[in-house]
Amino acid sequence: MNWKDYYEQRLVPAQEAVKMIQSGDRVVHGHACGEPTCLVEAMVNRADEIEGVEIVHMVSMGKATYCQPEYAGSFRHNSLFVGGTSRQAINEGRGDYTCCYFSEIPLLFRHNLLPVDVALIAVSPPDKSGFVCLGISVDYTKQAALSAKTVIAAVNPNMPRIGGDSYLHVTDIDYFVPTQEPLIELKPPVLGELEKAIGSNVANLIRDGDCLQLGIGALPDAVLSFLGDKTHLGIHSEMISDGVMNLVEAGVITCKKKTFRPRKAVITFAMGTHRFYQWLDDNALMESHPVDFTNDPSVIARNDNMVSINSAISVDLQGQVAADTLGSKQFSGVGGQVDFVRGANQSKGGRSIIAMPATAAKGKASRIVAALDRGQAVTTSRNDVAYVVTEHGIASLKGKTIRQRADALISIADPQFRDQLKEDFLQIYGLRGPIVQVPVQLTASEKIEQ
């Protein structure tokens, strides 16, 4: 049987395809804006017919209706990265969180540590050879499809085709559901003066020819907005959005200076606007690969001058970073932060940066704290952190004593909290001697040549 006959014989409506999901199954669906919403909604519509279905994914940009209390008997969400639509269910005990590095997720599926019964994925229509593209969600989604007992694909002409290791053959898939639903979009954030101040400070640590990894949200976009005077920047990042597109179009990002996969921007998923998705389609600059390749620290480190830029909820005076828990409550996930921090630290000329506002709760609480809260998890260890940046400056931590770290971090805390942080440091750590508040300065060897 040729692939066209195979494909045609397995075209079914969504409500028919999801009948393959049985009570007690583990279902993995595509990540973030690559979620096949028509399949997820059809599955939820079967709630009265099934029970105990475990739904596994990282952040959901869809409705995640299955997390609502009324569906607790039918579905239980097991999150690999908590998002806004799943946070309440997990913190109320109606869902679970599995902690892991983003780069490890394919291994969990491949080695049956999390066996996959059904994978729900979104793909492009097949090309002339019968290959479909996972487009904006390759990450763990490809391995989920390869490991699943049953694979159901929403075939969507709106899904961009991106080069790299982002393809499946139609014979890897069991059922095909035609759809033309718009892909989920992520609108560009509005940048305030706070984000701009942090972005400007981070940009001071970036030089021409650097290879960048950026996270998601206002801070990465703010950083990008200050890079217009740089040249030949590269991209090796788990994700990108519209901000990268804008700098490519401006000639700032060319990837020409990359030492690993030069002239290629390497990603594992993408989130952005409709225009951004159109720009990604068949763009020769772009490559998308599974996350166990993209986020492998040894692969990341093959890029000289690798700069990772990530955010945090709080940082203590030793330099420990809490980025996924708010107190003892699960707020998000580890994602790729540690993968890229370690990869950047191993890179020749690399730098890892943690960027965050100095305060939370509308200025009433300091994000730089003497010690992390009870039950708050350490996302990135003090041994891994190189730079911490706020709107008040840059703290360089590598090679510094505990006392020097505290001094540097207090200096970039909000001024209203600095005296209390100095007192708390002496009380908690018992390291006597002056903790002098001084403007943060980089040593001669740490200064970035402009």
Secondary structure per residue as TSV (DSSP state, phi and psi in degrees):
chain	resnum	aa	ss	phi	psi
A	1	M	-	360.0	129.1
A	2	N	-	-78.9	165.7
A	3	W	H	-65.0	-30.7
A	4	K	H	-66.4	-40.9
A	5	D	H	-65.7	-42.6
A	6	Y	H	-56.4	-46.3
A	7	Y	H	-64.6	-49.1
A	8	E	H	-61.9	-37.0
A	9	Q	H	-72.2	-14.2
A	10	R	T	-113.8	15.3
A	11	L	B	-79.2	119.6
A	12	V	-	-141.0	158.5
A	13	P	-	-69.1	159.2
A	14	A	H	-58.5	-44.5
A	15	Q	H	-64.9	-24.4
A	16	E	H	-80.4	-42.7
A	17	A	H	-62.0	-41.9
A	18	V	G	-75.8	-2.9
A	19	K	G	-67.2	-13.6
A	20	M	G	-71.0	-17.6
A	21	I	-	-80.0	124.2
A	22	Q	-	-114.6	160.5
A	23	S	T	-54.2	136.9
A	24	G	T	84.4	-3.0
A	25	D	-	-70.9	153.7
A	26	R	E	-101.6	122.1
A	27	V	E	-113.0	127.4
A	28	V	E	-111.0	127.8
A	29	H	E	-117.7	160.6
A	30	G	-	-55.2	155.1
A	31	H	-	-90.7	141.5
A	32	A	B	55.0	-126.4
A	33	C	T	-73.9	-6.7
A	34	G	T	-89.7	11.9
A	35	E	-	-66.5	132.5
A	36	P	-	-81.7	85.7
A	37	T	H	-61.5	-34.0
A	38	C	H	-64.7	-35.3
A	39	L	H	-74.9	-40.5
A	40	V	H	-64.4	-43.1
A	41	E	H	-64.8	-39.3
A	42	A	H	-65.1	-36.9
A	43	M	H	-63.7	-45.3
A	44	V	H	-62.8	-33.9
A	45	N	T	-65.4	-14.6
A	46	R	T	-95.9	13.4
A	47	A	G	-54.7	-35.4
A	48	D	G	-71.6	-14.6
A	49	E	G	-100.2	-13.1
A	50	I	-	-134.2	160.6
A	51	E	-	-146.6	154.4
A	52	G	-	65.1	29.0
A	53	V	E	-82.8	125.1
A	54	E	E	-93.1	125.1
A	55	I	E	-109.5	119.3
A	56	V	E	-115.6	132.5
A	57	H	E	-170.5	171.1
A	58	M	S	-84.4	-146.6
A	59	V	-	-61.7	136.8
A	60	S	B	-102.1	129.9
A	61	M	-	-98.3	-0.5
A	62	G	S	-88.6	-163.2
A	63	K	-	-79.0	-25.4
A	64	A	-	49.8	46.9
A	65	T	G	-58.1	-30.9
A	66	Y	G	-63.1	-12.6
A	67	C	G	-84.7	-7.5
A	68	Q	S	-71.7	148.9
A	69	P	G	-54.6	-36.2
A	70	E	G	-67.4	-12.9
A	71	Y	G	-105.2	11.4
A	72	A	T	-61.5	-31.0
A	73	G	T	-75.2	-25.6
A	74	S	T	-93.0	-38.2
A	75	F	E	-133.6	147.7
A	76	R	E	-136.7	123.6
A	77	H	E	-86.0	130.8
A	78	N	E	-112.8	104.7
A	79	S	E	-91.2	138.4
A	80	L	S	-100.6	-6.1
A	81	F	S	-166.4	112.0
A	82	V	-	-74.7	135.3
A	83	G	-	-122.4	-179.5
A	84	G	T	-60.5	-32.0
A	85	T	T	-85.0	-11.9
A	86	S	T	-115.6	-11.3
A	87	R	H	-60.3	-44.5
A	88	Q	H	-64.1	-42.8
A	89	A	H	-61.9	-39.9
A	90	I	H	-70.5	-44.3
A	91	N	H	-74.7	-13.7
A	92	E	T	-99.1	3.7
A	93	G	T	84.8	8.3
A	94	R	S	-93.9	1.6
A	95	G	E	-148.2	176.9
A	96	D	E	-132.5	159.0
A	97	Y	E	-123.1	128.6
A	98	T	-	-107.5	115.9
A	99	C	-	-82.8	132.6
A	100	C	-	-169.1	157.3
A	101	Y	-	-72.8	146.5
A	102	F	G	-54.7	-41.1
A	103	S	G	-64.9	-18.9
A	104	E	G	-87.7	-14.7
A	105	I	H	-60.3	-45.5
A	106	P	H	-56.1	-36.6
A	107	L	H	-62.4	-38.9
A	108	L	H	-59.6	-38.6
A	109	F	H	-76.2	-44.3
A	110	R	H	-64.6	-36.8
A	111	H	T	-100.9	15.9
A	112	N	T	58.9	27.0
A	113	L	S	-73.0	-30.2
A	114	L	S	-130.0	80.5
A	115	P	-	-59.3	138.0
A	116	V	-	-104.7	120.8
A	117	D	S	-84.0	-48.9
A	118	V	E	-134.5	131.8
A	119	A	E	-110.2	128.7
A	120	L	E	-108.5	116.5
A	121	I	E	-131.1	162.6
A	122	A	E	-118.1	133.7
A	123	V	E	-139.9	165.7
A	124	S	-	-76.9	165.1
A	125	P	-	-61.5	155.5
A	126	P	-	-67.4	147.5
A	127	D	-	-85.1	-171.1
A	128	K	T	-66.5	-16.2
A	129	S	T	-102.6	1.7
A	130	G	S	90.3	18.6
A	131	F	E	-101.5	135.2
A	132	V	E	-108.8	154.2
A	133	C	E	-111.1	138.0
A	134	L	-	-80.4	-7.8
A	135	G	T	56.0	-112.0
A	136	I	T	-85.6	4.4
A	137	S	B	-144.9	81.9
A	138	V	-	-92.7	-56.7
A	139	D	T	17.1	-111.8
A	140	Y	T	-91.7	-10.5
A	141	T	H	-64.7	-37.7
A	142	K	H	-63.2	-46.8
A	143	Q	H	-67.1	-34.6
A	144	A	H	-58.5	-42.6
A	145	A	H	-66.9	-40.8
A	146	L	H	-69.8	-25.7
A	147	S	H	-94.4	-18.6
A	148	A	-	-73.2	149.2
A	149	K	S	-70.6	-34.5
A	150	T	E	-134.6	132.7
A	151	V	E	-120.6	125.7
A	152	I	E	-119.3	125.5
A	153	A	E	-117.5	130.6
A	154	A	E	-84.3	118.2
A	155	V	E	-96.1	112.8
A	156	N	-	-128.9	119.0
A	157	P	T	-66.6	-12.5
A	158	N	T	-79.7	-11.0
A	159	M	S	-75.8	120.9
A	160	P	-	-68.6	148.6
A	161	R	-	-94.8	120.0
A	162	I	-	-120.8	136.8
A	163	G	E	-67.8	177.4
A	164	G	E	104.5	-155.9
A	165	D	S	-94.6	61.7
A	166	S	-	-120.1	16.9
A	167	Y	E	-117.6	150.0
A	168	L	E	-125.9	150.2
A	169	H	E	-86.9	151.1
A	170	V	G	-57.7	-27.7
A	171	T	G	-74.2	-6.1
A	172	D	G	-83.0	-5.3
A	173	I	-	-119.8	143.8
A	174	D	S	-94.4	-37.7
A	175	Y	E	-139.0	144.7
A	176	F	E	-123.3	129.7
A	177	V	E	-118.3	108.8
A	178	P	E	-67.4	137.5
A	179	T	-	-153.5	153.0
A	180	Q	-	-125.2	25.4
A	181	E	-	-63.9	143.7
A	182	P	-	-63.1	144.3
A	183	L	-	-67.9	149.5
A	184	I	-	-63.3	134.3
A	185	E	-	-107.8	152.5
A	186	L	-	-118.3	112.2
A	187	K	-	-74.9	144.9
A	188	P	-	-59.8	138.7
A	189	P	-	-72.8	156.6
A	190	V	-	-85.9	126.4
A	191	L	-	-93.3	125.9
A	192	G	-	-97.8	-179.2
A	193	E	H	-63.2	-34.6
A	194	L	H	-61.7	-50.8
A	195	E	H	-61.7	-38.1
A	196	K	H	-65.9	-38.0
A	197	A	H	-65.3	-43.0
A	198	I	H	-66.3	-44.5
A	199	G	H	-58.7	-38.9
A	200	S	H	-65.4	-40.8
A	201	N	H	-65.4	-42.3
A	202	V	H	-63.9	-41.0
A	203	A	H	-60.0	-26.0
A	204	N	T	-68.0	-16.1
A	205	L	T	-96.1	2.9
A	206	I	-	-111.6	133.2
A	207	R	-	-122.3	167.3
A	208	D	T	-54.4	137.8
A	209	G	T	85.2	-3.6
A	210	D	-	-65.1	153.6
A	211	C	E	-106.4	129.0
A	212	L	E	-112.6	142.6
A	213	Q	E	-119.1	128.8
A	214	L	E	-126.3	146.8
A	215	G	-	-85.5	-147.3
A	216	I	S	-123.1	145.9
A	217	G	S	114.8	-166.5
A	218	A	H	-67.3	-39.0
A	219	L	H	-65.1	-49.1
A	220	P	H	-59.3	-39.2
A	221	D	H	-64.7	-36.7
A	222	A	H	-64.8	-41.4
A	223	V	H	-59.0	-48.3
A	224	L	H	-59.2	-34.2
A	225	S	H	-67.0	-16.1
A	226	F	T	-104.0	12.3
A	227	L	-	-106.1	12.7
A	228	G	T	-63.5	-20.9
A	229	D	T	-95.7	2.9
A	230	K	-	-85.0	164.3
A	231	T	-	-130.8	146.6
A	232	H	S	52.6	43.8
A	233	L	B	-72.6	153.2
A	234	G	E	-118.5	169.3
A	235	I	E	-131.3	123.4
A	236	H	B	-137.6	99.5
A	237	S	-	-145.0	146.0
A	238	E	S	-63.3	-34.1
A	239	M	E	-145.1	159.7
A	240	I	E	-139.6	167.6
A	241	S	-	-141.8	-161.9
A	242	D	H	-57.7	-32.2
A	243	G	H	-59.1	-37.0
A	244	V	H	-68.3	-42.9
A	245	M	H	-54.9	-44.7
A	246	N	H	-61.8	-39.2
A	247	L	H	-76.3	-27.9
A	248	V	H	-65.5	-46.4
A	249	E	H	-64.6	-27.9
A	250	A	T	-83.6	-4.1
A	251	G	T	82.1	9.7
A	252	V	S	-80.9	-44.1
A	253	I	B	-96.1	116.7
A	254	T	-	-125.6	-22.3
A	255	C	-	65.8	11.9
A	256	K	T	-70.3	-28.1
A	257	K	T	-91.8	0.5
A	258	K	-	-64.5	139.9
A	259	T	S	-92.0	-13.9
A	260	F	S	-124.1	121.9
A	261	R	S	52.2	60.0
A	262	P	T	-60.5	148.8
A	263	R	T	66.3	16.3
A	264	K	-	-129.6	131.9
A	265	A	E	-91.8	116.9
A	266	V	E	-102.1	127.8
A	267	I	E	-139.3	175.4
A	268	T	S	-125.5	-21.7
A	269	F	E	-154.0	168.8
A	270	A	E	-143.1	148.1
A	271	M	-	-142.1	129.8
A	272	G	-	-179.1	-153.3
A	273	T	-	-92.3	170.6
A	274	H	H	-57.9	-42.0
A	275	R	H	-61.9	-39.9
A	276	F	H	-62.1	-43.6
A	277	Y	H	-63.5	-38.3
A	278	Q	H	-65.2	-37.9
A	279	W	H	-65.4	-36.4
A	280	L	H	-66.7	-30.2
A	281	D	T	-62.3	119.8
A	282	D	T	56.2	34.3
A	283	N	-	-89.4	116.7
A	284	A	T	-65.3	-18.2
A	285	L	T	-72.2	-26.9
A	286	M	E	-95.1	140.6
A	287	E	E	-134.3	138.1
A	288	S	E	-123.0	135.2
A	289	H	-	-133.5	160.6
A	290	P	-	-57.6	151.8
A	291	V	H	-69.4	-23.6
A	292	D	H	-73.5	-9.1
A	293	F	H	-96.8	-55.6
A	294	T	H	-58.1	-41.6
A	295	N	T	-98.6	6.9
A	296	D	-	-68.3	118.9
A	297	P	H	-54.5	-34.3
A	298	S	H	-70.3	-29.6
A	299	V	H	-74.4	-46.3
A	300	I	H	-54.5	-43.4
A	301	A	T	-67.6	-13.3
A	302	R	T	-71.5	-13.0
A	303	N	S	-87.2	112.7
A	304	D	T	-63.6	151.0
A	305	N	T	56.7	41.1
A	306	M	E	-77.3	129.4
A	307	V	E	-121.5	117.1
A	308	S	E	-100.5	136.8
A	309	I	E	-127.8	112.9
A	310	N	E	-134.7	167.5
A	311	S	E	-113.2	175.9
A	312	A	-	-149.7	158.4
A	313	I	S	-85.8	-43.2
A	314	S	E	-156.7	158.3
A	315	V	E	-133.7	130.5
A	316	D	E	-89.1	174.7
A	317	L	T	-72.9	-6.6
A	318	Q	T	-87.7	-14.9
A	319	G	-	100.4	9.3
A	320	Q	-	-72.9	134.0
A	321	V	E	-106.6	125.0
A	322	A	E	-106.3	112.4
A	323	A	-	-121.0	-8.1
A	324	D	S	-125.8	-5.8
A	325	T	E	-126.5	144.0
A	326	L	E	-109.6	99.9
A	327	G	T	63.8	-131.3
A	328	S	T	-91.2	-1.7
A	329	K	E	-89.2	135.7
A	330	Q	E	-72.0	123.5
A	331	F	-	-107.8	-39.8
A	332	S	S	-144.8	-114.3
A	333	G	-	-168.2	170.4
A	334	V	-	-68.4	-37.9
A	335	G	T	55.2	-136.1
A	336	G	T	-103.8	11.3
A	337	Q	H	-56.7	-52.7
A	338	V	H	-67.7	-38.1
A	339	D	H	-52.7	-48.4
A	340	F	H	-81.3	-32.5
A	341	V	H	-59.2	-46.9
A	342	R	H	-69.8	-39.0
A	343	G	H	-63.6	-42.8
A	344	A	H	-66.3	-38.8
A	345	N	H	-65.3	-30.0
A	346	Q	H	-85.3	-13.4
A	347	S	S	-72.9	143.1
A	348	K	T	-65.0	115.3
A	349	G	T	79.3	10.6
A	350	G	-	-78.4	159.7
A	351	R	E	-143.4	138.2
A	352	S	E	-112.9	132.3
A	353	I	E	-125.6	130.7
A	354	I	E	-107.7	119.9
A	355	A	E	-120.0	137.1
A	356	M	-	-163.2	158.3
A	357	P	-	-66.0	152.8
A	358	A	S	-73.2	-21.9
A	359	T	E	-130.6	163.8
A	360	A	E	-131.1	179.1
A	361	A	T	53.0	47.7
A	362	K	T	55.8	40.1
A	363	G	T	87.7	1.9
A	364	K	T	-88.3	-13.9
A	365	A	E	-133.6	142.7
A	366	S	E	-86.2	137.0
A	367	R	S	-83.0	-22.3
A	368	I	E	-88.9	119.4
A	369	V	E	-125.7	156.2
A	370	A	S	-64.5	-41.4
A	371	A	S	-148.6	149.1
A	372	L	-	-66.2	154.4
A	373	D	-	-63.9	156.2
A	374	R	T	-59.6	128.6
A	375	G	T	85.7	-5.7
A	376	Q	-	-80.0	129.0
A	377	A	-	-80.6	145.3
A	378	V	-	-84.4	119.8
A	379	T	S	-83.4	-54.8
A	380	T	B	-119.2	127.0
A	381	S	-	-71.1	160.6
A	382	R	T	-62.7	-24.8
A	383	N	T	-74.1	-18.8
A	384	D	T	-96.6	-22.1
A	385	V	-	-76.8	131.7
A	386	A	-	-105.2	-55.5
A	387	Y	E	-127.3	140.1
A	388	V	E	-120.3	131.8
A	389	V	E	-126.4	133.2
A	390	T	E	-127.4	-175.7
A	391	E	T	-66.7	-14.3
A	392	H	T	-95.7	-2.9
A	393	G	E	145.3	-164.6
A	394	I	E	-123.4	127.9
A	395	A	E	-107.0	121.0
A	396	S	E	-97.5	121.2
A	397	L	-	-109.8	-19.7
A	398	K	T	-63.5	132.6
A	399	G	T	75.8	11.8
A	400	K	-	-102.6	147.3
A	401	T	-	-71.7	168.6
A	402	I	H	-58.8	-42.0
A	403	R	H	-64.1	-42.4
A	404	Q	H	-66.8	-37.4
A	405	R	H	-61.4	-47.5
A	406	A	H	-59.9	-43.0
A	407	D	H	-58.6	-48.8
A	408	A	H	-63.4	-42.6
A	409	L	H	-70.8	-39.3
A	410	I	H	-61.1	-35.0
A	411	S	H	-67.4	-21.1
A	412	I	T	-107.9	5.6
A	413	A	S	-74.9	163.8
A	414	D	-	-62.7	135.9
A	415	P	H	-52.3	-33.5
A	416	Q	H	-66.1	-17.0
A	417	F	H	-107.3	-3.1
A	418	R	H	-67.5	-44.2
A	419	D	H	-61.6	-42.4
A	420	Q	H	-66.5	-37.6
A	421	L	H	-63.5	-38.3
A	422	K	H	-64.4	-42.8
A	423	E	H	-65.0	-43.4
A	424	D	H	-64.6	-37.7
A	425	F	H	-60.0	-48.5
A	426	L	H	-63.7	-37.2
A	427	Q	H	-71.0	-43.4
A	428	I	H	-78.6	-44.2
A	429	Y	H	-97.9	-15.7
A	430	G	-	65.0	21.2
A	431	L	-	-92.7	98.8
A	432	R	-	-75.1	155.6
A	433	G	S	123.2	165.4
A	434	P	-	-70.9	135.8
A	435	I	-	-108.8	99.6
A	436	V	-	-94.6	125.9
A	437	Q	-	-78.5	115.4
A	438	V	-	-136.3	153.7
A	439	P	-	-60.4	139.5
A	440	V	-	-70.9	128.6
A	441	Q	-	-125.3	142.6
A	442	L	-	-88.2	144.1
A	443	T	-	-68.5	167.0
A	444	A	T	-57.6	-38.7
A	445	S	T	-73.5	-16.4
A	446	E	T	-97.9	-12.2
A	447	K	-	-65.5	138.0
A	448	I	-	-90.7	124.4
A	449	E	-	-69.6	130.6
A	450	Q	-	-91.8	360.0
